Amino acid sequence: MKNIVILISGRGSNMEAIVQACAAGGWPARIAAVISNRPDAGGLEFARAQGVATAVVDHKAFGKGDAARAAFDAELRRVIDGFAPDLVVLAGFMRILTPGFTGHYAGRMLNIHPSLLPAFTGLHTHQRAVETGCRVAGATVHFVTAELDHGPIVAQAVVPVLDGDDEAALAARVLKLEHRMYPSAVRWFVEGQLEIAGARVLHRGGESQMFS
């Protein structure tokens, strides 16, 4: 039985999808904890209602600057490791993590980013896709590395960019696929189905890593 720790900063809709899929799907895993850097994150209430342990490491308590960031990451790591995680899942966790932190969880930390990486790293991805005239957009699940929004790609979801789309319309359509894709990627990890081969991630059973 593997332990999954999920990090959130807000309402955590992807966290909700993963918690529900784990409970319904009989995974060889449990959601050991949901942790937030914001005390008012809406997803904490959902997690508690499901009987999942929660914790808060408030980044604002550490101040600003490189030393504060390192201190926050050190405390967050201590709290996460208290739940003995086999996998750490970033689900809308809005913090840039230090190389020491990402290195500690190398090969066992997943993130979801709302673009087809390597396109549109960073913020405002849907607006940028619309403004650039992209014909397709989507989301990517990847293993986390020290470089922001990079790392071996586990799965991608693709949607068309429709005439008349704005940021909100495109984001809503992508999010529906995220709620299918991210639980699948987490399940693959806990079932031992993922193999990192250089820059690529292969599914040992041949299951499609593309969602649409």
C-alpha atoms as an extended CHARMM CRD file, in Angstrom:
* protein
*
       212  EXT
         1         1  MET       CA              0.0000000000        0.0000000000        0.0000000000  PROA      1               0.0000000000
         2         2  LYS       CA              1.6130000000        3.2210000000       -1.1800000000  PROA      2               0.0000000000
         3         3  ASN       CA              1.2020000000        6.5900000000        0.5140000000  PROA      3               0.0000000000
         4         4  ILE       CA              0.2540000000        9.6040000000       -1.6050000000  PROA      4               0.0000000000
         5         5  VAL       CA              0.6920000000       13.1650000000       -0.3220000000  PROA      5               0.0000000000
         6         6  ILE       CA             -1.0510000000       15.9090000000       -2.3190000000  PROA      6               0.0000000000
         7         7  LEU       CA             -0.0260000000       19.5820000000       -2.2070000000  PROA      7               0.0000000000
         8         8  ILE       CA             -2.5600000000       22.3130000000       -2.9930000000  PROA      8               0.0000000000
         9         9  SER       CA             -2.8520000000       26.0820000000       -2.7940000000  PROA      9               0.0000000000
        10        10  GLY       CA             -6.5550000000       26.5890000000       -3.5560000000  PROA      10              0.0000000000
        11        11  ARG       CA             -9.7560000000       24.6710000000       -4.0810000000  PROA      11              0.0000000000
        12        12  GLY       CA             -7.9040000000       21.6260000000       -5.3570000000  PROA      12              0.0000000000
        13        13  SER       CA            -10.2540000000       20.2630000000       -7.9900000000  PROA      13              0.0000000000
        14        14  ASN       CA             -7.5760000000       17.9100000000       -9.3080000000  PROA      14              0.0000000000
        15        15  MET       CA             -6.9300000000       16.7860000000       -5.7320000000  PROA      15              0.0000000000
        16        16  GLU       CA            -10.6390000000       16.0270000000       -5.3970000000  PROA      16              0.0000000000
        17        17  ALA       CA            -10.5580000000       13.9600000000       -8.5880000000  PROA      17              0.0000000000
        18        18  ILE       CA             -7.5650000000       11.9620000000       -7.3410000000  PROA      18              0.0000000000
        19        19  VAL       CA             -9.0490000000       11.3610000000       -3.8730000000  PROA      19              0.0000000000
        20        20  GLN       CA            -12.3250000000       10.1700000000       -5.3790000000  PROA      20              0.0000000000
        21        21  ALA       CA            -10.6420000000        7.9550000000       -7.9830000000  PROA      21              0.0000000000
        22        22  CYS       CA             -8.4040000000        6.3540000000       -5.3600000000  PROA      22              0.0000000000
        23        23  ALA       CA            -11.4040000000        5.5500000000       -3.1500000000  PROA      23              0.0000000000
        24        24  ALA       CA            -13.5290000000        4.2300000000       -6.0060000000  PROA      24              0.0000000000
        25        25  GLY       CA            -10.8700000000        2.3960000000       -7.9770000000  PROA      25              0.0000000000
        26        26  GLY       CA             -9.3130000000        0.1260000000       -5.3740000000  PROA      26              0.0000000000
        27        27  TRP       CA             -5.8030000000        1.4520000000       -5.9510000000  PROA      27              0.0000000000
        28        28  PRO       CA             -2.9210000000       -0.1420000000       -4.0320000000  PROA      28              0.0000000000
        29        29  ALA       CA             -2.5300000000        3.2420000000       -2.3400000000  PROA      29              0.0000000000
        30        30  ARG       CA             -4.0450000000        5.6680000000        0.1380000000  PROA      30              0.0000000000
        31        31  ILE       CA             -4.1770000000        9.4480000000        0.2600000000  PROA      31              0.0000000000
        32        32  ALA       CA             -2.0360000000        9.9270000000        3.3450000000  PROA      32              0.0000000000
        33        33  ALA       CA             -2.3770000000       13.7090000000        3.5360000000  PROA      33              0.0000000000
        34        34  VAL       CA             -3.3450000000       16.9080000000        1.7710000000  PROA      34              0.0000000000
        35        35  ILE       CA             -1.0110000000       19.8000000000        2.5660000000  PROA      35              0.0000000000
        36        36  SER       CA             -1.4000000000       23.4730000000        1.6500000000  PROA      36              0.0000000000
        37        37  ASN       CA              0.7540000000       26.5730000000        1.8240000000  PROA      37              0.0000000000
        38        38  ARG       CA             -2.4100000000       28.6220000000        2.4090000000  PROA      38              0.0000000000
        39        39  PRO       CA             -4.5230000000       28.1860000000        5.5620000000  PROA      39              0.0000000000
        40        40  ASP       CA             -7.6610000000       29.2620000000        3.6870000000  PROA      40              0.0000000000
        41        41  ALA       CA             -7.2900000000       26.8300000000        0.7820000000  PROA      41              0.0000000000
        42        42  GLY       CA            -10.7470000000       25.5010000000       -0.0200000000  PROA      42              0.0000000000
        43        43  GLY       CA             -9.4900000000       22.0070000000       -0.7480000000  PROA      43              0.0000000000
        44        44  LEU       CA             -8.5490000000       21.4360000000        2.8800000000  PROA      44              0.0000000000
        45        45  GLU       CA            -12.2130000000       21.3180000000        3.8750000000  PROA      45              0.0000000000
        46        46  PHE       CA            -12.9650000000       18.7190000000        1.2070000000  PROA      46              0.0000000000
        47        47  ALA       CA            -10.0280000000       16.5570000000        2.3180000000  PROA      47              0.0000000000
        48        48  ARG       CA            -11.0900000000       16.6640000000        5.9630000000  PROA      48              0.0000000000
        49        49  ALA       CA            -14.6220000000       15.6830000000        4.9710000000  PROA      49              0.0000000000
        50        50  GLN       CA            -13.1740000000       12.5860000000        3.2790000000  PROA      50              0.0000000000
        51        51  GLY       CA            -11.2650000000       11.6420000000        6.4210000000  PROA      51              0.0000000000
        52        52  VAL       CA             -7.9030000000       12.5910000000        4.9060000000  PROA      52              0.0000000000
        53        53  ALA       CA             -5.2710000000       14.1100000000        7.1890000000  PROA      53              0.0000000000
        54        54  THR       CA             -4.4370000000       17.7420000000        6.4130000000  PROA      54              0.0000000000
        55        55  ALA       CA             -1.6270000000       20.1270000000        7.2820000000  PROA      55              0.0000000000
        56        56  VAL       CA             -0.6880000000       23.7350000000        6.5400000000  PROA      56              0.0000000000
        57        57  VAL       CA              2.7770000000       25.1910000000        6.0590000000  PROA      57              0.0000000000
        58        58  ASP       CA              2.0410000000       28.8950000000        5.5450000000  PROA      58              0.0000000000
        59        59  HSD       CA              4.6720000000       30.3700000000        3.2330000000  PROA      59              0.0000000000
        60        60  LYS       CA              3.8880000000       33.8850000000        4.4780000000  PROA      60              0.0000000000
        61        61  ALA       CA              5.2480000000       32.9850000000        7.9190000000  PROA      61              0.0000000000
        62        62  PHE       CA              8.7320000000       32.6230000000        6.4120000000  PROA      62              0.0000000000
        63        63  GLY       CA              9.0460000000       36.0730000000        4.8740000000  PROA      63              0.0000000000
        64        64  LYS       CA             10.6430000000       36.7990000000        1.5120000000  PROA      64              0.0000000000
        65        65  GLY       CA             13.9400000000       36.1150000000       -0.1980000000  PROA      65              0.0000000000
        66        66  ASP       CA             16.0850000000       33.0970000000       -0.9660000000  PROA      66              0.0000000000
        67        67  ALA       CA             16.7120000000       32.2250000000        2.6920000000  PROA      67              0.0000000000
        68        68  ALA       CA             12.9930000000       32.3470000000        3.4430000000  PROA      68              0.0000000000
        69        69  ARG       CA             12.2140000000       30.1580000000        0.4330000000  PROA      69              0.0000000000
        70        70  ALA       CA             14.7840000000       27.5820000000        1.5400000000  PROA      70              0.0000000000
        71        71  ALA       CA             13.4230000000       27.6150000000        5.0990000000  PROA      71              0.0000000000
        72        72  PHE       CA              9.8600000000       27.1350000000        3.8460000000  PROA      72              0.0000000000
        73        73  ASP       CA             10.9070000000       24.2300000000        1.6380000000  PROA      73              0.0000000000
        74        74  ALA       CA             12.7850000000       22.6190000000        4.5180000000  PROA      74              0.0000000000
        75        75  GLU       CA              9.7260000000       22.7870000000        6.7750000000  PROA      75              0.0000000000
        76        76  LEU       CA              7.4230000000       21.5880000000        4.0070000000  PROA      76              0.0000000000
        77        77  ARG       CA              9.7230000000       18.6520000000        3.3610000000  PROA      77              0.0000000000
        78        78  ARG       CA              9.7200000000       17.7890000000        7.0740000000  PROA      78              0.0000000000
        79        79  VAL       CA              5.9030000000       17.7960000000        7.1800000000  PROA      79              0.0000000000
        80        80  ILE       CA              5.5630000000       15.7730000000        3.9770000000  PROA      80              0.0000000000
        81        81  ASP       CA              8.0750000000       13.1750000000        5.1150000000  PROA      81              0.0000000000
        82        82  GLY       CA              6.1130000000       12.7300000000        8.3320000000  PROA      82              0.0000000000
        83        83  PHE       CA              3.5200000000       10.9360000000        6.1710000000  PROA      83              0.0000000000
        84        84  ALA       CA              6.1340000000        8.5910000000        4.6080000000  PROA      84              0.0000000000
        85        85  PRO       CA              5.1550000000        9.3730000000        1.0100000000  PROA      85              0.0000000000
        86        86  ASP       CA              5.8310000000        7.0770000000       -1.9040000000  PROA      86              0.0000000000
        87        87  LEU       CA              4.4920000000        9.7780000000       -4.2200000000  PROA      87              0.0000000000
        88        88  VAL       CA              4.0720000000       13.5490000000       -3.8660000000  PROA      88              0.0000000000
        89        89  VAL       CA              1.4480000000       15.0970000000       -6.1370000000  PROA      89              0.0000000000
        90        90  LEU       CA              1.3480000000       18.8200000000       -6.9240000000  PROA      90              0.0000000000
        91        91  ALA       CA             -2.2640000000       19.7840000000       -7.6370000000  PROA      91              0.0000000000
        92        92  GLY       CA             -2.3780000000       23.5220000000       -8.1320000000  PROA      92              0.0000000000
        93        93  PHE       CA              0.4590000000       24.1140000000       -5.6790000000  PROA      93              0.0000000000
        94        94  MET       CA              1.5250000000       27.6600000000       -6.4950000000  PROA      94              0.0000000000
        95        95  ARG       CA              5.0960000000       27.7190000000       -5.2260000000  PROA      95              0.0000000000
        96        96  ILE       CA              8.4010000000       27.5750000000       -7.0810000000  PROA      96              0.0000000000
        97        97  LEU       CA             10.3490000000       24.8340000000       -5.3270000000  PROA      97              0.0000000000
        98        98  THR       CA             14.0870000000       24.8590000000       -4.6740000000  PROA      98              0.0000000000
        99        99  PRO       CA             16.4350000000       22.3720000000       -6.3790000000  PROA      99              0.0000000000
       100       100  GLY       CA             17.1460000000       20.7170000000       -3.0410000000  PROA      100             0.0000000000
       101       101  PHE       CA             13.4370000000       20.0680000000       -2.5310000000  PROA      101             0.0000000000
       102       102  THR       CA             12.8100000000       18.7160000000       -6.0230000000  PROA      102             0.0000000000
       103       103  GLY       CA             15.9540000000       16.5930000000       -5.8130000000  PROA      103             0.0000000000
       104       104  HSD       CA             14.7580000000       14.9860000000       -2.5780000000  PROA      104             0.0000000000
       105       105  TYR       CA             11.6050000000       13.7550000000       -4.3610000000  PROA      105             0.0000000000
       106       106  ALA       CA             13.2060000000       13.0140000000       -7.7360000000  PROA      106             0.0000000000
       107       107  GLY       CA             11.2950000000       10.2990000000       -9.5620000000  PROA      107             0.0000000000
       108       108  ARG       CA              8.4230000000       10.3900000000       -7.0770000000  PROA      108             0.0000000000
       109       109  MET       CA              6.8240000000       13.8110000000       -7.5340000000  PROA      109             0.0000000000
       110       110  LEU       CA              4.2540000000       14.6160000000      -10.2210000000  PROA      110             0.0000000000
       111       111  ASN       CA              2.8660000000       17.9460000000      -11.4000000000  PROA      111             0.0000000000
       112       112  ILE       CA              0.1110000000       18.9560000000      -13.7850000000  PROA      112             0.0000000000
       113       113  HSD       CA              0.5820000000       22.0280000000      -15.9550000000  PROA      113             0.0000000000
       114       114  PRO       CA             -2.2250000000       23.5770000000      -18.0480000000  PROA      114             0.0000000000
       115       115  SER       CA             -0.4340000000       23.5820000000      -21.4020000000  PROA      115             0.0000000000
       116       116  LEU       CA              1.0880000000       21.1640000000      -23.8530000000  PROA      116             0.0000000000
       117       117  LEU       CA              4.6310000000       21.3380000000      -22.5410000000  PROA      117             0.0000000000
       118       118  PRO       CA              7.1950000000       22.4470000000      -23.5060000000  PROA      118             0.0000000000
       119       119  ALA       CA              4.9230000000       25.2220000000      -24.8220000000  PROA      119             0.0000000000
       120       120  PHE       CA              3.7620000000       27.9610000000      -22.4490000000  PROA      120             0.0000000000
       121       121  THR       CA              5.5970000000       27.2920000000      -19.2270000000  PROA      121             0.0000000000
       122       122  GLY       CA              4.6870000000       29.5800000000      -16.3410000000  PROA      122             0.0000000000
       123       123  LEU       CA              1.4040000000       31.4250000000      -15.8610000000  PROA      123             0.0000000000
       124       124  HSD       CA             -1.5840000000       32.5140000000      -18.0080000000  PROA      124             0.0000000000
       125       125  THR       CA             -1.2080000000       29.5430000000      -20.2960000000  PROA      125             0.0000000000
       126       126  HSD       CA             -4.7390000000       29.5260000000      -21.7150000000  PROA      126             0.0000000000
       127       127  GLN       CA             -4.7330000000       33.2330000000      -22.4910000000  PROA      127             0.0000000000
       128       128  ARG       CA             -1.3760000000       32.8760000000      -24.2190000000  PROA      128             0.0000000000
       129       129  ALA       CA             -2.6520000000       29.9460000000      -26.2760000000  PROA      129             0.0000000000
       130       130  VAL       CA             -5.6600000000       31.9710000000      -27.4380000000  PROA      130             0.0000000000
       131       131  GLU       CA             -3.6130000000       35.0900000000      -28.1860000000  PROA      131             0.0000000000
       132       132  THR       CA             -0.9960000000       33.0960000000      -30.1160000000  PROA      132             0.0000000000
       133       133  GLY       CA             -3.6430000000       31.5400000000      -32.3660000000  PROA      133             0.0000000000
       134       134  CYS       CA             -3.0240000000       27.9470000000      -31.3000000000  PROA      134             0.0000000000
       135       135  ARG       CA             -5.4040000000       25.4530000000      -32.8930000000  PROA      135             0.0000000000
       136       136  VAL       CA             -5.0050000000       22.9940000000      -30.0240000000  PROA      136             0.0000000000
       137       137  ALA       CA             -4.2350000000       23.3900000000      -26.3260000000  PROA      137             0.0000000000
       138       138  GLY       CA             -4.2680000000       21.1240000000      -23.3090000000  PROA      138             0.0000000000
       139       139  ALA       CA             -2.4620000000       19.9810000000      -20.1860000000  PROA      139             0.0000000000
       140       140  THR       CA              0.5590000000       17.8920000000      -19.2370000000  PROA      140             0.0000000000
       141       141  VAL       CA              1.3960000000       15.5980000000      -16.3220000000  PROA      141             0.0000000000
       142       142  HSD       CA              5.1290000000       15.3490000000      -15.7740000000  PROA      142             0.0000000000
       143       143  PHE       CA              7.7200000000       14.3080000000      -13.2420000000  PROA      143             0.0000000000
       144       144  VAL       CA              9.0550000000       17.3470000000      -11.3980000000  PROA      144             0.0000000000
       145       145  THR       CA             12.6460000000       18.4830000000      -11.8670000000  PROA      145             0.0000000000
       146       146  ALA       CA             14.5290000000       21.5550000000      -10.6990000000  PROA      146             0.0000000000
       147       147  GLU       CA             13.6220000000       23.4130000000      -13.9100000000  PROA      147             0.0000000000
       148       148  LEU       CA             10.1620000000       24.9980000000      -13.6790000000  PROA      148             0.0000000000
       149       149  ASP       CA              7.4860000000       23.1840000000      -15.7060000000  PROA      149             0.0000000000
       150       150  HSD       CA              9.9680000000       20.7300000000      -17.1720000000  PROA      150             0.0000000000
       151       151  GLY       CA             10.6070000000       17.0460000000      -16.6070000000  PROA      151             0.0000000000
       152       152  PRO       CA              9.7340000000       13.7210000000      -18.2530000000  PROA      152             0.0000000000
       153       153  ILE       CA              6.1870000000       13.7950000000      -19.5990000000  PROA      153             0.0000000000
       154       154  VAL       CA              3.8100000000       11.1350000000      -18.2730000000  PROA      154             0.0000000000
       155       155  ALA       CA              0.6320000000       12.0990000000      -20.1420000000  PROA      155             0.0000000000
       156       156  GLN       CA             -0.9330000000       14.8910000000      -22.1490000000  PROA      156             0.0000000000
       157       157  ALA       CA             -4.5170000000       15.9500000000      -22.8260000000  PROA      157             0.0000000000
       158       158  VAL       CA             -5.4650000000       17.8120000000      -26.0120000000  PROA      158             0.0000000000
       159       159  VAL       CA             -8.5030000000       19.9640000000      -26.8290000000  PROA      159             0.0000000000
       160       160  PRO       CA             -9.2260000000       22.1530000000      -29.8660000000  PROA      160             0.0000000000
       161       161  VAL       CA             -9.0940000000       25.9070000000      -29.4640000000  PROA      161             0.0000000000
       162       162  LEU       CA            -12.4600000000       26.9950000000      -30.8280000000  PROA      162             0.0000000000
       163       163  ASP       CA            -13.3460000000       30.2030000000      -32.6090000000  PROA      163             0.0000000000
       164       164  GLY       CA            -14.5690000000       32.6320000000      -29.9810000000  PROA      164             0.0000000000
       165       165  ASP       CA            -12.7290000000       30.9410000000      -27.1160000000  PROA      165             0.0000000000
       166       166  ASP       CA            -11.5230000000       33.1510000000      -24.3320000000  PROA      166             0.0000000000
       167       167  GLU       CA             -9.2490000000       32.1760000000      -21.4450000000  PROA      167             0.0000000000
       168       168  ALA       CA            -12.1300000000       31.0180000000      -19.2180000000  PROA      168             0.0000000000
       169       169  ALA       CA            -13.8390000000       28.8920000000      -21.8700000000  PROA      169             0.0000000000
       170       170  LEU       CA            -10.6180000000       27.1540000000      -22.8650000000  PROA      170             0.0000000000
       171       171  ALA       CA             -9.5690000000       26.6190000000      -19.2550000000  PROA      171             0.0000000000
       172       172  ALA       CA            -12.8950000000       24.9860000000      -18.3910000000  PROA      172             0.0000000000
       173       173  ARG       CA            -12.6540000000       22.5650000000      -21.3080000000  PROA      173             0.0000000000
       174       174  VAL       CA             -9.0760000000       21.6280000000      -20.4590000000  PROA      174             0.0000000000
       175       175  LEU       CA             -9.9040000000       21.1590000000      -16.7740000000  PROA      175             0.0000000000
       176       176  LYS       CA            -12.4640000000       18.4590000000      -17.5710000000  PROA      176             0.0000000000
       177       177  LEU       CA             -9.7200000000       16.4140000000      -19.2120000000  PROA      177             0.0000000000
       178       178  GLU       CA             -7.2850000000       17.1480000000      -16.3750000000  PROA      178             0.0000000000
       179       179  HSD       CA             -9.7460000000       15.4700000000      -13.9940000000  PROA      179             0.0000000000
       180       180  ARG       CA             -9.5110000000       12.2890000000      -16.1070000000  PROA      180             0.0000000000
       181       181  MET       CA             -5.8280000000       12.3890000000      -16.8920000000  PROA      181             0.0000000000
       182       182  TYR       CA             -4.2620000000       13.2120000000      -13.5250000000  PROA      182             0.0000000000
       183       183  PRO       CA             -5.9250000000       10.3740000000      -11.5710000000  PROA      183             0.0000000000
       184       184  SER       CA             -4.9010000000        7.9760000000      -14.3440000000  PROA      184             0.0000000000
       185       185  ALA       CA             -1.2780000000        9.1220000000      -14.1520000000  PROA      185             0.0000000000
       186       186  VAL       CA             -1.2200000000        8.7700000000      -10.3680000000  PROA      186             0.0000000000
       187       187  ARG       CA             -2.7620000000        5.3030000000      -10.6120000000  PROA      187             0.0000000000
       188       188  TRP       CA             -0.1280000000        4.2730000000      -13.1550000000  PROA      188             0.0000000000
       189       189  PHE       CA              2.6090000000        5.3500000000      -10.7420000000  PROA      189             0.0000000000
       190       190  VAL       CA              1.2650000000        3.4790000000       -7.7210000000  PROA      190             0.0000000000
       191       191  GLU       CA              0.6490000000        0.3840000000       -9.8410000000  PROA      191             0.0000000000
       192       192  GLY       CA              4.2820000000        0.4480000000      -10.9980000000  PROA      192             0.0000000000
       193       193  GLN       CA              3.3340000000        0.9650000000      -14.6410000000  PROA      193             0.0000000000
       194       194  LEU       CA              5.6280000000        3.9400000000      -15.3800000000  PROA      194             0.0000000000
       195       195  GLU       CA              9.1930000000        3.6300000000      -16.6260000000  PROA      195             0.0000000000
       196       196  ILE       CA             11.4160000000        6.6740000000      -17.1100000000  PROA      196             0.0000000000
       197       197  ALA       CA             13.5860000000        6.0740000000      -20.1780000000  PROA      197             0.0000000000
       198       198  GLY       CA             15.8530000000        9.0800000000      -20.5730000000  PROA      198             0.0000000000
       199       199  ALA       CA             13.6150000000       12.0520000000      -21.3500000000  PROA      199             0.0000000000
       200       200  ARG       CA             10.5680000000        9.8450000000      -21.9850000000  PROA      200             0.0000000000
       201       201  VAL       CA              8.0940000000        8.0810000000      -19.7210000000  PROA      201             0.0000000000
       202       202  LEU       CA              6.7180000000        4.7740000000      -20.9790000000  PROA      202             0.0000000000
       203       203  HSD       CA              3.6300000000        2.9180000000      -19.7920000000  PROA      203             0.0000000000
       204       204  ARG       CA              4.6990000000       -0.7000000000      -19.3710000000  PROA      204             0.0000000000
       205       205  GLY       CA              1.2490000000       -1.9950000000      -20.2240000000  PROA      205             0.0000000000
       206       206  GLY       CA              0.9370000000        0.0730000000      -23.3520000000  PROA      206             0.0000000000
       207       207  GLU       CA             -2.0070000000        2.1540000000      -22.0890000000  PROA      207             0.0000000000
       208       208  SER       CA             -2.4820000000        5.3700000000      -24.0670000000  PROA      208             0.0000000000
       209       209  GLN       CA             -0.7720000000        8.3750000000      -22.4950000000  PROA      209             0.0000000000
       210       210  MET       CA             -2.8180000000       10.7850000000      -24.6060000000  PROA      210             0.0000000000
       211       211  PHE       CA             -6.2470000000       12.0360000000      -23.5370000000  PROA      211             0.0000000000
       212       212  SER       CA             -8.7740000000       13.8520000000      -25.6740000000  PROA      212             0.0000000000
